């Protein structure tokens, strides 16, 4: 079922309407002001991915992140969003700690004399 986007010409609110095969044939009204003076917008479309495709994309991103702490942090946030999990304070603290540890390991390996 397609989702159409509209903009109200009176209050300028942008809104979406799910349109089904057996949907009401009347034009929708603005949910904010109730006006029927609306304009259909041209919007992007998206393709729904199944869970396997999402996990494959995340796996590819994980390999490309490598050892860069910023890239790993970004990847972890994206993984949370894709899997429907919001990052809470505990998660952010865990990422901060992991990033600090990665930098400490780099500093220690740079400081060790070579034989």
MODELLER restraints for C-alpha pairs under 7 A, 6 or more apart:
rsr = mdl.restraints
at = mdl.atoms
rsr.add(forms.Gaussian(group=physical.xy_distance, feature=features.Distance(at['CA:1:A'], at['CA:18:A']), mean=6.88, stdev=0.5))
rsr.add(forms.Gaussian(group=physical.xy_distance, feature=features.Distance(at['CA:1:A'], at['CA:19:A']), mean=5.97, stdev=0.5))
rsr.add(forms.Gaussian(group=physical.xy_distance, feature=features.Distance(at['CA:1:A'], at['CA:20:A']), mean=5.19, stdev=0.5))
rsr.add(forms.Gaussian(group=physical.xy_distance, feature=features.Distance(at['CA:2:A'], at['CA:18:A']), mean=6.06, stdev=0.5))
rsr.add(forms.Gaussian(group=physical.xy_distance, feature=features.Distance(at['CA:2:A'], at['CA:19:A']), mean=5.59, stdev=0.5))
rsr.add(forms.Gaussian(group=physical.xy_distance, feature=features.Distance(at['CA:3:A'], at['CA:16:A']), mean=6.37, stdev=0.5))
rsr.add(forms.Gaussian(group=physical.xy_distance, feature=features.Distance(at['CA:3:A'], at['CA:17:A']), mean=5.48, stdev=0.5))
rsr.add(forms.Gaussian(group=physical.xy_distance, feature=features.Distance(at['CA:3:A'], at['CA:18:A']), mean=4.40, stdev=0.5))
rsr.add(forms.Gaussian(group=physical.xy_distance, feature=features.Distance(at['CA:3:A'], at['CA:19:A']), mean=5.97, stdev=0.5))
rsr.add(forms.Gaussian(group=physical.xy_distance, feature=features.Distance(at['CA:4:A'], at['CA:16:A']), mean=5.51, stdev=0.5))
rsr.add(forms.Gaussian(group=physical.xy_distance, feature=features.Distance(at['CA:4:A'], at['CA:17:A']), mean=5.29, stdev=0.5))
rsr.add(forms.Gaussian(group=physical.xy_distance, feature=features.Distance(at['CA:4:A'], at['CA:18:A']), mean=6.48, stdev=0.5))
rsr.add(forms.Gaussian(group=physical.xy_distance, feature=features.Distance(at['CA:5:A'], at['CA:15:A']), mean=5.68, stdev=0.5))
rsr.add(forms.Gaussian(group=physical.xy_distance, feature=features.Distance(at['CA:5:A'], at['CA:16:A']), mean=4.32, stdev=0.5))
rsr.add(forms.Gaussian(group=physical.xy_distance, feature=features.Distance(at['CA:5:A'], at['CA:17:A']), mean=6.38, stdev=0.5))
rsr.add(forms.Gaussian(group=physical.xy_distance, feature=features.Distance(at['CA:5:A'], at['CA:40:A']), mean=6.02, stdev=0.5))
rsr.add(forms.Gaussian(group=physical.xy_distance, feature=features.Distance(at['CA:5:A'], at['CA:41:A']), mean=5.43, stdev=0.5))
rsr.add(forms.Gaussian(group=physical.xy_distance, feature=features.Distance(at['CA:5:A'], at['CA:43:A']), mean=6.77, stdev=0.5))
rsr.add(forms.Gaussian(group=physical.xy_distance, feature=features.Distance(at['CA:6:A'], at['CA:14:A']), mean=5.69, stdev=0.5))
rsr.add(forms.Gaussian(group=physical.xy_distance, feature=features.Distance(at['CA:6:A'], at['CA:15:A']), mean=5.42, stdev=0.5))
rsr.add(forms.Gaussian(group=physical.xy_distance, feature=features.Distance(at['CA:6:A'], at['CA:16:A']), mean=6.15, stdev=0.5))
rsr.add(forms.Gaussian(group=physical.xy_distance, feature=features.Distance(at['CA:6:A'], at['CA:38:A']), mean=6.33, stdev=0.5))
rsr.add(forms.Gaussian(group=physical.xy_distance, feature=features.Distance(at['CA:6:A'], at['CA:39:A']), mean=5.42, stdev=0.5))
rsr.add(forms.Gaussian(group=physical.xy_distance, feature=features.Distance(at['CA:6:A'], at['CA:40:A']), mean=4.41, stdev=0.5))
rsr.add(forms.Gaussian(group=physical.xy_distance, feature=features.Distance(at['CA:6:A'], at['CA:41:A']), mean=5.26, stdev=0.5))
rsr.add(forms.Gaussian(group=physical.xy_distance, feature=features.Distance(at['CA:7:A'], at['CA:13:A']), mean=5.56, stdev=0.5))
rsr.add(forms.Gaussian(group=physical.xy_distance, feature=features.Distance(at['CA:7:A'], at['CA:14:A']), mean=4.35, stdev=0.5))
rsr.add(forms.Gaussian(group=physical.xy_distance, feature=features.Distance(at['CA:7:A'], at['CA:15:A']), mean=6.35, stdev=0.5))
rsr.add(forms.Gaussian(group=physical.xy_distance, feature=features.Distance(at['CA:7:A'], at['CA:38:A']), mean=5.53, stdev=0.5))
rsr.add(forms.Gaussian(group=physical.xy_distance, feature=features.Distance(at['CA:7:A'], at['CA:39:A']), mean=5.33, stdev=0.5))
rsr.add(forms.Gaussian(group=physical.xy_distance, feature=features.Distance(at['CA:7:A'], at['CA:40:A']), mean=6.58, stdev=0.5))
rsr.add(forms.Gaussian(group=physical.xy_distance, feature=features.Distance(at['CA:7:A'], at['CA:41:A']), mean=6.89, stdev=0.5))
rsr.add(forms.Gaussian(group=physical.xy_distance, feature=features.Distance(at['CA:8:A'], at['CA:14:A']), mean=6.55, stdev=0.5))
rsr.add(forms.Gaussian(group=physical.xy_distance, feature=features.Distance(at['CA:8:A'], at['CA:30:A']), mean=5.99, stdev=0.5))
rsr.add(forms.Gaussian(group=physical.xy_distance, feature=features.Distance(at['CA:8:A'], at['CA:37:A']), mean=6.06, stdev=0.5))
rsr.add(forms.Gaussian(group=physical.xy_distance, feature=features.Distance(at['CA:8:A'], at['CA:38:A']), mean=4.31, stdev=0.5))
rsr.add(forms.Gaussian(group=physical.xy_distance, feature=features.Distance(at['CA:8:A'], at['CA:39:A']), mean=6.39, stdev=0.5))
rsr.add(forms.Gaussian(group=physical.xy_distance, feature=features.Distance(at['CA:9:A'], at['CA:37:A']), mean=5.78, stdev=0.5))
rsr.add(forms.Gaussian(group=physical.xy_distance, feature=features.Distance(at['CA:9:A'], at['CA:38:A']), mean=5.50, stdev=0.5))
rsr.add(forms.Gaussian(group=physical.xy_distance, feature=features.Distance(at['CA:9:A'], at['CA:39:A']), mean=6.95, stdev=0.5))
rsr.add(forms.Gaussian(group=physical.xy_distance, feature=features.Distance(at['CA:10:A'], at['CA:37:A']), mean=6.94, stdev=0.5))
rsr.add(forms.Gaussian(group=physical.xy_distance, feature=features.Distance(at['CA:11:A'], at['CA:33:A']), mean=6.90, stdev=0.5))
rsr.add(forms.Gaussian(group=physical.xy_distance, feature=features.Distance(at['CA:28:A'], at['CA:36:A']), mean=6.80, stdev=0.5))
rsr.add(forms.Gaussian(group=physical.xy_distance, feature=features.Distance(at['CA:29:A'], at['CA:35:A']), mean=5.51, stdev=0.5))
rsr.add(forms.Gaussian(group=physical.xy_distance, feature=features.Distance(at['CA:29:A'], at['CA:36:A']), mean=4.62, stdev=0.5))
rsr.add(forms.Gaussian(group=physical.xy_distance, feature=features.Distance(at['CA:30:A'], at['CA:36:A']), mean=6.41, stdev=0.5))
rsr.add(forms.Gaussian(group=physical.xy_distance, feature=features.Distance(at['CA:58:A'], at['CA:79:A']), mean=6.73, stdev=0.5))
rsr.add(forms.Gaussian(group=physical.xy_distance, feature=features.Distance(at['CA:61:A'], at['CA:75:A']), mean=6.98, stdev=0.5))
rsr.add(forms.Gaussian(group=physical.xy_distance, feature=features.Distance(at['CA:62:A'], at['CA:75:A']), mean=6.86, stdev=0.5))
rsr.add(forms.Gaussian(group=physical.xy_distance, feature=features.Distance(at['CA:65:A'], at['CA:71:A']), mean=5.22, stdev=0.5))
rsr.add(forms.Gaussian(group=physical.xy_distance, feature=features.Distance(at['CA:65:A'], at['CA:72:A']), mean=5.78, stdev=0.5))
rsr.add(forms.Gaussian(group=physical.xy_distance, feature=features.Distance(at['CA:69:A'], at['CA:99:A']), mean=5.57, stdev=0.5))
rsr.add(forms.Gaussian(group=physical.xy_distance, feature=features.Distance(at['CA:73:A'], at['CA:95:A']), mean=6.48, stdev=0.5))
rsr.add(forms.Gaussian(group=physical.xy_distance, feature=features.Distance(at['CA:77:A'], at['CA:87:A']), mean=6.92, stdev=0.5))
rsr.add(forms.Gaussian(group=physical.xy_distance, feature=features.Distance(at['CA:80:A'], at['CA:86:A']), mean=6.05, stdev=0.5))
rsr.add(forms.Gaussian(group=physical.xy_distance, feature=features.Distance(at['CA:80:A'], at['CA:87:A']), mean=6.74, stdev=0.5))
